Amino acid sequence: MVMNNIPISKQVGKTTVSLWQCFRLLFVILFLYLLQDVLFRYDGIIYYSTFSDFLPSIALISIFWSIAAVFMAIIVWLLLRVVEWISQRLAWRINADNLLLFTSIFISFAIIIWLSKKAIFGGGSLFLVKLLVLLTAVIFSTFLTWKLRGKLEIVQERLTPLVWLFAIIVIISIPLVSYSVWIKGGSKLISQESTKSSLVHQNKPNIILITFDALTARDMSLYGYHRPTTPFISEWSKNATVFTKAEAQSNYTYPTTLSLMTGQRPWTHMQYNPNGRNTLTPNNLARVLKKNNYYNMIFTQNPLASAKRLGIEEDFDINFATGWNKSGSVLGGIDDLLYIYFNDSILMSDWIIKPDFLFGMLIAKASPDNFVTQYSIRKVFNNILSNLSDNPKKPFFVWTHLNPPHDPYLPPEPYIGLFDSSSRLRTQKSQYEFTRPDENAQIVKADQETITVLRARYNEFIRYCDEEFKYFIAQLEKRDILKDTVIILSSDHGESFEHGMFSHGGGLYEEMTHIPLVIREPNQTKGRIVNNRVEQVDISATILDLANISVPLWMEGRSLKPSLHGKVLSPNPAFSMSLSRNRQFEEISHGLIAVWDGDYKLIYDFNSKKSLFFDLAQDPSELNDLYEKKPEAAEQLMSLIKGNLIKANKRIRTLQ
């Protein structure tokens, strides 16, 4: 940068800026940014964890961020040297002190703009607006550099207290991370008192539970969807029991899979937040099965559904889990290392690569785009088959949670383009603009045409899942495993392209809560359709009943086994809840709760104190709110929420 009007304090070509000076400036700038990010993260963490649990995460990110500051300082220093060398050759009069000041001010201003991007850019991304902001940043940085010209030493001196403060934080962080990973993380105390041995029976089938992430029943041809998304599952289900009205307990993976493994609704297991972590869950399905001689195996592609995250890893004999698979990129390599070395012991081990953190955003932009999903279902299924061959211990229980069809919707050939032949939204980065998490519950900011294409990509991904499921069933049959094995197919929650919401989280409309549930027993040759409203928590109770094991009292679900053999279930209300803004062990007072009674459904919003009431038999798309037209029926459902909420809060108070 040419600065002919700036006084030159040194001879042209002489290095005036040291690497140490570069590091001090950038170290302080980056840690000031980190400080605000810590406060931002803690505002969300407090709803499901404590500060003592959050502290190791701060320590780990502090270490990584200081390393990033070192590398960034080296890069800036080398660039300054290059500029000086060029200026010497061209006889330009460049002051390195002022150039470093300009660089530091510009970086600081850029970070401030990035943190305020929503207020500056709104929901758009106009090139001219961004160009104007960039020019403003350059002019502002140049002006401040001119005001501070020749005062680099004074600036460095003023920064000394902050340098010492942040350096002390980094130094303290090293033993804290070491303790968390190698000492605290290595010791586990598992209580065995809460689950007593159930009555053991001789007749125990093998059980395989397969859950697909974000698979809504509304987009499956099995459930009447207009596109042929699940042709094999539809055919396979003709000799199985299909539950047409199964509802998820929540709208995020973590609380729903914990409900699946405990048979408890979120207001009972009290893990509401989508990013929660449970250190120990003694009352769980796998433990009951293990106490009754089952050999337990778990294979998960979503870290939020891992046995470690759910607090049930001690109850599985074989435990395979993967991180957020971004293989094939720098981001993926970092993610893999963080998952291997820190995921089990540090709450936010992937903080530095989160897409809303500066480093993660920069690495993501620099990484190559993905055109095909990095989550191979075939690899997981082959892993299961290999273990069933190598470990023929029976009876066995297998649970696999597969990440597809969760976004990004990137099925391989020949599925991509199957339902929309256009070239739009065929890469991860093109989809990310619309699928990235939004702090306002994924409110859609895309036009209807874009939503239509995204839904087509999602449907294509479901078709891929269907074909992989077909492969798995064929391999099980080839190995003669199906003759004594129950297969259960379901999902953790749905996916929304309606009601102004996209992806999942936020609302509790049917596209978010209506999940598939298909159970096929060994040698079953007759299909059944069950139209009763059932819940996710019923699955764990059903598994125990199928294994001829008594269902413990702490499970809130009921066994669906009688309906598999033609008996009619008595009607029960069903519940789903989105309670992420509630703190654990505090009374529930925020969020949404939905209740079903027959075909009537009510959604209550704690924040607005308003309710939506639907008759799903007449209005399956939930377009007509009948709260004002049928107040008595609506109040009856509201009383179900109030009565159960009183019991839940009373139970929570006893634990405070």
C-alpha positions in Angstrom: 0.0 0.0 0.0 1.5 3.4 -1.0 1.5 6.0 1.7 3.5 8.9 0.2 1.9 11.4 2.6 2.9 9.4 5.7 6.2 10.4 7.3 8.9 7.8 7.0 10.7 7.1 10.2 13.0 4.5 8.9 15.1 4.0 5.8 13.3 2.3 2.9 13.9 -1.4 2.9 14.8 -1.7 6.5 12.7 -4.1 8.5 10.9 -2.2 11.3 8.3 -4.7 12.4 9.2 -7.9 14.3 7.3 -11.1 14.3 6.7 -10.6 18.0 5.0 -7.2 17.3 2.8 -8.9 14.7 1.9 -11.7 17.1 1.0 -9.3 20.0 -1.4 -7.3 17.9 -3.1 -10.2 16.3 -3.1 -12.2 19.6 -5.1 -9.5 21.3 -7.5 -8.9 18.4 -8.3 -12.6 18.1 -8.8 -13.1 21.8 -11.1 -10.1 22.1 -13.1 -11.7 19.4 -13.0 -15.0 21.3 -14.1 -13.3 24.5 -17.4 -12.1 22.9 -17.9 -15.6 21.4 -17.4 -17.2 24.8 -20.2 -15.0 26.1 -22.4 -15.9 23.1 -21.8 -19.6 23.5 -22.4 -19.6 27.3 -25.8 -17.9 26.7 -26.8 -21.2 25.0 -24.8 -23.6 27.2 -26.5 -22.6 30.4 -29.7 -24.2 29.3 -28.3 -27.7 29.4 -24.9 -27.6 31.2 -22.9 -25.9 33.9 -20.1 -23.4 33.7 -17.7 -26.1 35.2 -18.6 -28.3 32.2 -18.1 -25.4 29.8 -14.7 -24.4 31.2 -12.7 -27.2 29.5 -14.2 -26.1 26.2 -13.0 -22.5 26.8 -9.6 -23.9 27.7 -9.4 -26.0 24.5 -10.5 -23.2 22.2 -8.0 -20.8 23.9 -5.1 -23.2 23.1 -6.2 -23.6 19.5 -6.9 -19.9 19.1 -3.4 -19.0 20.4 -1.9 -21.4 17.9 -4.0 -19.8 15.1 -2.7 -16.4 16.3 0.9 -17.7 15.9 0.3 -18.9 12.3 -1.6 -15.8 11.4 1.2 -13.6 12.8 3.8 -15.5 10.8 1.7 -15.0 7.6 1.2 -11.3 8.2 4.9 -10.8 9.1 6.0 -12.7 5.9 3.7 -10.6 3.8 5.1 -7.4 5.3 8.6 -8.6 4.5 7.5 -9.3 0.9 6.0 -5.8 0.6 9.2 -4.3 2.0 11.3 -6.3 -0.4 9.2 -5.2 -3.4 9.1 -1.6 -2.2 12.9 -1.6 -2.0 13.2 -2.9 -5.5 10.7 -0.3 -6.8 11.9 2.5 -4.6 8.5 2.9 -3.0 8.4 4.7 0.4 6.6 2.2 2.7 6.5 2.4 6.5 6.1 -1.1 7.8 4.9 0.1 11.2 2.0 1.9 9.6 1.3 -1.0 7.3 1.0 -3.3 10.4 -1.3 -0.8 12.0 -3.5 -0.7 8.9 -3.6 -4.5 8.7 -4.6 -4.8 12.4 -7.3 -2.1 12.2 -8.7 -3.6 9.0 -8.8 -7.1 10.5 -10.6 -5.7 13.6 -13.1 -3.8 11.5 -13.7 -6.9 9.3 -14.5 -9.0 12.4 -16.9 -6.3 13.6 -18.6 -6.3 10.3 -18.8 -10.1 10.2 -20.3 -10.1 13.7 -22.9 -7.5 12.6 -23.5 -9.0 9.2 -27.2 -9.6 9.7 -27.8 -6.0 10.7 -25.7 -4.8 7.8 -26.8 -7.1 5.0 -30.1 -8.3 6.3 -31.2 -11.5 4.6 -29.7 -10.5 1.3 -26.2 -10.7 -0.2 -26.2 -7.8 -2.7 -22.7 -7.4 -4.3 -22.9 -3.6 -4.4 -23.8 -3.4 -0.7 -20.8 -5.7 0.2 -18.5 -3.6 -2.0 -19.6 -0.4 -0.3 -19.0 -1.9 3.1 -15.5 -3.1 2.0 -14.6 0.4 0.7 -15.9 1.9 4.0 -13.6 -0.5 5.9 -10.6 0.4 3.8 -11.3 4.2 4.2 -11.9 3.9 7.9 -8.7 1.8 8.4 -6.7 4.2 6.4 -8.0 7.2 8.4 -7.2 5.5 11.8 -3.8 4.5 10.5 -3.1 8.1 9.5 -4.2 9.3 13.0 -2.0 6.7 14.7 1.0 7.0 12.3 4.3 6.6 14.0 2.7 5.4 17.2 3.1 1.6 16.9 5.3 1.4 20.0 2.6 3.3 22.1 -0.1 1.0 20.8 2.1 -2.0 21.6 2.7 -0.7 25.1 -1.0 -0.2 25.8 -1.7 -3.8 24.7 0.7 -5.3 27.2 -1.8 -5.9 30.0 -4.1 -7.6 27.6 -1.3 -9.7 26.2 -0.4 -10.9 29.7 -4.1 -11.6 30.6 -4.7 -13.7 27.5 -1.3 -15.4 27.9 -2.2 -16.4 31.4 -5.5 -17.8 30.2 -3.7 -20.0 27.6 -1.1 -21.2 30.2 -3.8 -22.2 32.6 -5.8 -23.9 29.8 -3.1 -26.5 29.1 -3.3 -28.3 32.5 -7.1 -27.9 32.5 -7.5 -29.6 29.1 -4.9 -32.3 30.1 -6.9 -33.0 33.3 -10.2 -33.2 31.4 -9.0 -35.5 28.7 -6.6 -37.9 30.4 -7.6 -37.9 34.1 -11.3 -36.9 34.4 -12.3 -38.3 31.0 -10.6 -41.6 31.8 -12.5 -42.3 35.0 -16.1 -43.5 35.0 -18.3 -44.5 37.9 -21.3 -46.4 36.7 -24.1 -47.0 39.1 -25.9 -50.3 38.6 -28.6 -49.9 41.3 -31.3 -48.2 39.3 -31.9 -51.1 36.9 -32.6 -54.4 38.5 -32.7 -57.6 36.5 -36.0 -58.2 34.8 -37.7 -61.5 34.5 -35.7 -63.6 32.1 -37.4 -65.7 29.5 -35.9 -68.3 27.1 -37.5 -67.0 23.9 -35.5 -64.0 22.9 -35.3 -62.9 19.2 -32.5 -60.8 17.8 -33.6 -57.2 17.3 -32.2 -54.6 14.8 -33.4 -51.0 15.2 -32.7 -48.8 12.2 -33.3 -45.0 12.5 -32.8 -42.6 9.7 -32.0 -39.0 10.7 -34.7 -36.4 9.7 -36.9 -38.8 7.8 -40.4 -37.6 7.8 -43.2 -40.0 7.1 -45.0 -37.3 5.0 -42.4 -37.7 2.3 -42.4 -41.5 2.1 -44.4 -43.2 -0.6 -45.1 -45.9 2.0 -47.3 -43.2 3.7 -49.0 -42.0 0.5 -46.5 -39.4 -0.7 -46.9 -38.7 -4.4 -43.2 -39.4 -5.3 -41.9 -42.9 -5.3 -39.3 -42.2 -2.6 -39.5 -45.6 -0.8 -40.5 -48.3 -3.3 -38.6 -51.1 -1.5 -39.7 -50.1 2.0 -43.3 -50.0 0.7 -43.0 -53.6 -0.7 -41.1 -54.9 2.3 -43.7 -53.5 4.6 -46.5 -55.5 3.0 -45.4 -58.3 5.4 -44.8 -56.1 8.4 -46.8 -54.0 10.8 -47.0 -50.3 9.7 -48.0 -47.7 12.3 -49.6 -44.8 10.4 -49.6 -42.3 13.2 -46.3 -42.5 15.1 -45.1 -39.2 16.6 -41.6 -38.1 17.6 -41.1 -36.9 21.2 -39.3 -33.7 20.0 -37.9 -32.1 16.8 -34.1 -32.6 17.4 -31.9 -35.6 17.4 -30.5 -35.5 20.9 -33.7 -35.3 22.9 -35.5 -37.8 20.6 -32.9 -40.5 20.6 -32.6 -40.2 24.3 -36.4 -40.7 24.5 -35.9 -43.7 22.2 -33.3 -45.2 24.5 -35.0 -44.5 27.8 -38.7 -44.7 27.0 -39.1 -41.3 28.6 -40.4 -38.1 27.3 -38.1 -35.0 27.3 -39.9 -33.5 30.4 -38.9 -36.7 32.2 -35.3 -37.3 31.1 -34.8 -33.4 31.1 -32.4 -33.3 28.2 -34.1 -30.6 26.1 -31.3 -28.9 24.2 -30.3 -30.2 20.7 -26.6 -29.9 21.7 -27.0 -31.5 25.1 -24.8 -34.2 26.7 -25.7 -36.7 29.3 -22.8 -38.1 31.4 -24.8 -41.1 32.7 -28.2 -42.6 31.9 -28.6 -45.7 34.1 -32.2 -46.2 33.2 -32.0 -47.1 29.6 -33.1 -49.8 27.1 -29.7 -51.2 26.4 -28.9 -51.8 30.1 -32.1 -53.8 30.6 -31.4 -55.9 27.5 -27.8 -56.4 28.7 -29.0 -57.6 32.1 -31.1 -60.1 30.2 -28.2 -61.6 28.3 -28.5 -59.5 25.1 -25.3 -58.7 23.2 -25.6 -55.0 22.4 -24.1 -53.2 19.4 -24.5 -49.5 18.3 -23.4 -47.9 15.0 -24.1 -44.1 14.7 -23.2 -41.5 12.1 -24.5 -38.5 14.1 -22.4 -37.6 17.1 -25.6 -36.3 18.8 -26.9 -39.8 18.9 -23.7 -41.5 20.0 -23.7 -43.8 23.0 -21.2 -41.5 24.7 -23.4 -38.4 24.2 -26.5 -40.3 25.4 -24.7 -41.6 28.5 -25.2 -45.2 27.6 -21.9 -46.4 26.2 -21.2 -48.8 29.1 -24.2 -50.8 28.1 -23.0 -51.6 24.6 -20.6 -54.4 23.9 -19.7 -52.9 20.5 -19.7 -49.2 19.9 -19.0 -47.5 16.6 -19.5 -43.8 16.2 -18.3 -41.2 13.7 -18.1 -37.4 13.9 -19.5 -34.9 11.5 -17.9 -36.6 8.5 -16.4 -33.9 6.2 -13.7 -36.1 4.8 -11.8 -35.0 1.7 -11.1 -31.5 3.1 -9.0 -29.7 5.6 -12.1 -29.1 7.7 -12.8 -32.8 7.6 -9.3 -33.7 8.7 -9.5 -31.3 11.7 -13.0 -32.5 12.6 -11.8 -36.1 12.6 -8.9 -35.3 14.9 -11.0 -33.3 17.3 -13.6 -36.1 17.4 -11.0 -38.8 18.1 -9.0 -37.0 20.8 -11.5 -34.6 22.5 -15.1 -35.5 21.8 -15.5 -37.9 24.7 -14.2 -35.5 27.3 -14.9 -31.9 26.2 -18.4 -30.5 25.7 -17.6 -28.3 22.6 -14.6 -30.1 21.2 -15.4 -28.8 17.6 -15.8 -25.2 18.7 -13.0 -23.9 16.4 -14.5 -25.4 13.3 -18.1 -24.4 13.9 -19.6 -22.6 10.9 -20.5 -19.5 12.9 -16.9 -19.2 14.4 -14.4 -17.1 12.4 -11.9 -19.9 11.8 -14.5 -22.5 10.9 -16.1 -20.0 8.4 -12.8 -19.2 6.7 -11.8 -22.9 6.5 -15.2 -23.8 5.1 -15.0 -21.1 2.4 -11.5 -22.3 1.4 -12.5 -26.0 1.4 -13.6 -27.7 -1.8 -17.3 -28.1 -2.4 -19.0 -31.5 -1.8 -21.2 -33.0 -4.6 -21.9 -36.3 -2.9 -22.8 -37.1 0.7 -19.8 -38.0 2.9 -22.1 -40.3 5.0 -22.0 -43.7 3.4 -24.9 -45.9 4.6 -23.3 -48.9 2.8 -20.2 -48.7 5.0 -22.3 -48.7 8.2 -24.4 -51.6 7.0 -21.3 -53.6 6.0 -19.8 -52.9 9.4 -22.9 -54.3 11.0 -22.9 -57.4 8.8 -19.2 -57.9 9.5 -19.8 -57.8 13.2 -22.7 -60.1 13.0 -20.5 -62.6 11.2 -17.5 -62.2 13.5 -19.5 -62.0 16.7 -22.4 -64.5 16.4 -23.4 -64.0 20.0 -27.2 -64.4 20.4 -29.5 -62.9 21.2 -28.2 -59.6 20.0 -29.6 -56.0 19.9 -28.3 -53.7 17.2 -29.2 -50.0 16.9 -27.9 -48.0 14.0 -28.6 -44.3 13.5 -27.9 -43.2 10.0 -27.3 -39.6 9.1 -29.1 -39.5 5.7 -31.5 -38.1 4.7 -30.3 -35.2 7.0 -29.1 -32.2 5.1 -27.1 -31.5 3.0 -29.2 -33.5 0.6 -26.5 -35.0 -1.7 -27.3 -38.5 -2.8 -24.9 -40.2 -5.2 -25.7 -41.0 -8.8 -28.2 -42.2 -10.1 -30.4 -40.6 -7.4 -29.4 -37.0 -7.7 -31.6 -35.4 -10.3 -34.2 -38.2 -10.1 -37.1 -35.8 -9.1 -35.6 -32.5 -10.3 -33.3 -32.6 -13.4 -32.2 -29.0 -13.0 -28.6 -28.2 -12.0 -29.7 -26.1 -9.0 -28.7 -27.0 -5.4 -26.5 -30.0 -6.2 -23.6 -29.0 -3.9 -23.2 -28.6 -0.2 -22.3 -24.9 -0.4 -25.2 -24.1 -2.6 -27.6 -25.8 -0.2 -25.9 -24.4 2.9 -27.2 -20.9 2.2 -30.7 -22.2 3.0 -30.1 -25.2 5.2 -27.7 -23.6 7.8 -29.2 -23.4 11.3 -31.1 -20.1 11.9 -31.4 -18.6 15.3 -35.1 -18.0 14.5 -36.0 -21.6 14.2 -35.1 -22.1 10.6 -37.6 -19.6 9.2 -37.4 -20.0 5.4 -35.8 -17.1 3.6 -36.0 -18.7 0.1 -38.5 -18.4 -2.6 -41.0 -21.2 -3.3 -39.0 -22.4 -6.3 -35.9 -22.9 -4.2 -37.9 -24.7 -1.5 -39.4 -27.0 -4.2 -35.9 -27.9 -5.5 -34.6 -28.5 -2.0 -37.5 -30.8 -1.3 -36.8 -32.7 -4.5 -33.2 -33.1 -3.4 -34.4 -34.3 0.0 -36.7 -36.8 -1.7 -33.9 -38.1 -3.9 -31.9 -38.6 -0.7 -34.7 -40.7 0.8 -34.7 -42.8 -2.4 -31.0 -43.4 -1.8 -31.8 -44.5 1.8 -34.5 -46.9 0.5 -32.1 -48.6 -1.9 -29.5 -49.0 0.8 -32.1 -50.5 3.2 -32.9 -52.9 0.4 -29.3 -53.9 0.2 -29.1 -54.5 4.0 -32.2 -56.6 4.1 -30.9 -58.7 1.2 -27.6 -59.3 2.9 -29.3 -60.3 6.2 -31.5 -62.7 4.3 -28.4 -64.1 2.5 -26.8 -64.7 5.8 -29.9 -66.4 7.2 -30.2 -63.8 10.0 -33.8 -62.8 9.4 -35.2 -66.1 10.5 -34.9 -65.1 14.2 -34.5 -61.3 14.0 -37.0 -58.5 14.4 -36.4 -55.5 12.2 -37.7 -52.1 13.3 -37.5 -49.1 11.0 -38.1 -45.5 12.3 -36.6 -42.0 12.5 -35.6 -39.5 15.2 -37.8 -36.7 13.8 -39.1 -35.3 10.6 -38.1 -32.5 8.2 -40.1 -29.4 7.3 -40.6 -27.6 4.0 -43.9 -26.1 5.0 -45.5 -23.6 7.4 -42.7 -21.1 6.8 -40.1 -23.4 8.4 -37.3 -25.3 6.9 -35.2 -28.3 8.1 -36.1 -29.2 11.7 -36.4 -27.6 15.1 -38.7 -24.8 15.7 -42.3 -26.0 15.2 -44.2 -29.2 16.1 -46.2 -29.5 12.9 -46.8 -33.0 11.5 -44.0 -32.7 8.9 -41.7 -32.3 11.9 -43.2 -34.9 14.3 -44.8 -37.6 12.1 -42.2 -40.4 11.8 -42.2 -43.8 10.2 -42.6 -46.9 12.4 -42.5 -50.3 10.8 -42.0 -53.6 12.7 -41.4 -56.9 11.0 -41.1 -60.0 13.0 -39.2 -63.2 12.0 -41.0 -65.1 9.3 -43.9 -62.7 9.2 -46.0 -63.2 6.1 -49.0 -61.1 6.8 -49.0 -57.3 6.9 -51.0 -55.1 9.3 -51.9 -51.5 9.4 -52.2 -49.9 12.9 -54.0 -46.5 12.8 -53.7 -45.8 16.6 -51.7 -42.7 17.6 -48.4 -44.0 19.1 -45.3 -42.3 20.4 -41.5 -42.7 20.1 -41.3 -43.8 23.7 -43.4 -46.8 22.9 -40.6 -48.3 20.8 -38.3 -49.1 23.7 -41.2 -50.7 25.7 -42.1 -52.7 22.6 -38.5 -54.0 22.1 -38.5 -55.3 25.7 -41.9 -57.0 25.3 -40.7 -58.6 22.0 -37.7 -59.9 24.0 -40.1 -61.2 26.6 -38.6 -58.9 29.2 -40.8 -57.0 31.7 -41.1 -53.3 31.0 -39.8 -51.3 33.9 -41.9 -48.7 35.6 -39.6 -45.8 34.7 -40.5 -46.2 31.1 -43.4 -43.9 30.0 -44.1 -45.8 26.8 -46.3 -48.8 26.4 -45.7 -52.0 24.4 -47.1 -52.1 20.9 -46.6 -55.9 20.7 -50.4 -56.7 21.1 -51.1 -54.7 17.9 -48.6 -56.8 16.0 -50.8 -59.7 16.6 -54.1 -58.1 15.7 -55.2 -56.7 19.1 -56.7 -53.2 19.1 -54.8 -50.7 21.3 -56.7 -48.5 23.6 -56.5 -44.8 22.6 -53.8 -42.9 24.5 -52.8 -39.2 24.2 -49.4 -38.5 22.6 -47.0 -35.7 23.4 -44.2 -34.0 21.6 -42.2 -31.0 22.9 -39.6 -28.5 21.9 -38.1 -27.2 25.2 -34.6 -26.1 24.3 -34.8 -22.7 26.1 -35.4 -24.4 29.4 -32.6 -25.0 31.9 -32.1 -28.6 33.1 -33.4 -29.2 36.6 -35.6 -26.1 36.4 -39.3 -26.0 36.0 -40.5 -26.0 32.3 -41.7 -22.5 31.3 -40.5 -22.0 27.7 -41.0 -23.6 24.3 -43.7 -25.6 22.7 -45.7 -28.7 23.7 -48.0 -30.6 21.3 -50.7 -33.1 22.4 -52.7 -35.5 20.3 -56.0 -37.1 21.4 -57.4 -39.1 18.6 -57.3 -36.9 15.5 -57.4 -33.7 17.5 -54.1 -31.9 18.0 -53.2 -28.9 20.0 -49.8 -27.0 20.0 -49.2 -24.7 23.0 -46.6 -21.9 22.9 -45.4 -20.9 26.3 -43.9 -17.7 25.1 -47.0 -16.2 23.4 -49.4 -18.1 25.7 -51.3 -19.0 22.5 -52.5 -22.3 21.1 -53.1 -23.9 17.7 -55.9 -26.5 17.4 -56.3 -28.8 14.4 -58.6 -31.7 13.4 -56.1 -33.9 11.5 -58.8 -36.1 10.0 -60.2 -33.1 8.1 -57.0 -31.0 7.9 -53.9 -33.2 7.7 -51.8 -30.3 6.5 -52.7 -28.2 9.6 -53.8 -25.1 7.7 -57.0 -24.3 9.6 -56.7 -23.3 13.2 -60.0 -24.4 15.0 -59.1 -23.0 18.4 -61.8 -20.3 18.3 -64.4 -22.6 16.6 -64.0 -25.6 19.0 -62.9 -24.1 22.3 -64.3 -27.0 24.4 -62.4 -29.7 22.5 -59.3 -27.5 22.5 -59.5 -26.9 26.3 -59.8 -30.6 26.9 -56.4 -31.1 25.1 -55.0 -28.2 27.0 -56.0 -29.8 30.3 -53.9 -32.8 29.2 -50.8 -30.6 28.8 -51.4 -28.8 32.1 -52.0 -31.9 34.1 -48.9 -33.7 32.8 -46.8 -30.5 33.1 -47.8 -30.1 36.7 -46.5 -33.7 37.4 -43.3 -33.1 35.4 -42.5 -29.8 37.2 -43.2 -31.5 40.6 -40.8 -34.2 39.7 -38.2 -31.7 38.6 -38.6 -29.8 41.9 -37.7 -32.9 43.9 -34.4 -33.1 42.0 -33.4 -29.5 42.6 
